[in-house]
Amino acid sequence: MHIPSGRVLIEDVLIFAHERGAVPLNENWEAVVSRVKQRIAEEATWGAPSSLIYRSQPDT
């Protein structure tokens, strides 16, 4: 089954996987994802909103 959607960044897929229990190979993964999403938000030619920037959620 395919659910139609807009663009989905691979970084968002990685965040989703982590939120569901996947263990990252790189302990610095959040900084990497944040840096890449910041760059996308600044340089994307397809109108990426600044909301693409990843901000980790504090553990509660």
N, C-alpha and C positions, 0 to 999 in steps of 0.2 A: 504494500500500500504506500502511496506517495501522498504526502500532505503538501499542497502548493504553499509556497512561502516566498518572501522576498530574499534578498541576499543573506546568506549565513556565512559568517567568517569561521575558518577552521579554529581560530582562537576561541570562539564561542562554543564550538563543539568540545574543545579541550576543557573549558571551564565547566560545561555541563557534565562531562564525564567525571571530572574531579568532584563535583557536587554529589554525584551518584556513587562515589566510593573508589574511583580509579586512583591509583597511586602514581604520581609523577616520577619520571626517571631523574629529572633535574630538580634539586631542592630549591632552586632559584626561579622556578617556573612562573610565579606570579609577577616578578619583575620583568621577565621576558615578555609575557603576554601583555602587560601594561605598556611596555615600551613599543611593542608592535602596534597595538591598538591606538596609541597616541599618534604614531606615525601615519597610520591609515586615516585617522580623523583629520590630520593636518594636510595630507597630500592626496587623498582620494579625489579622483576626477568625477566620480559618480555620485557625489553629494553625500558622503558619509557624515552623519551628525556627530557632534562631540559626545553624545551619549554612548558612542561605541567604546569609549575609554573604559578599561576595566579597573574597577576599584574593589579590592578584596573586602569581604564582609568580616567584621570582627566576630570571633567566636563568642557565643552567648551561652 
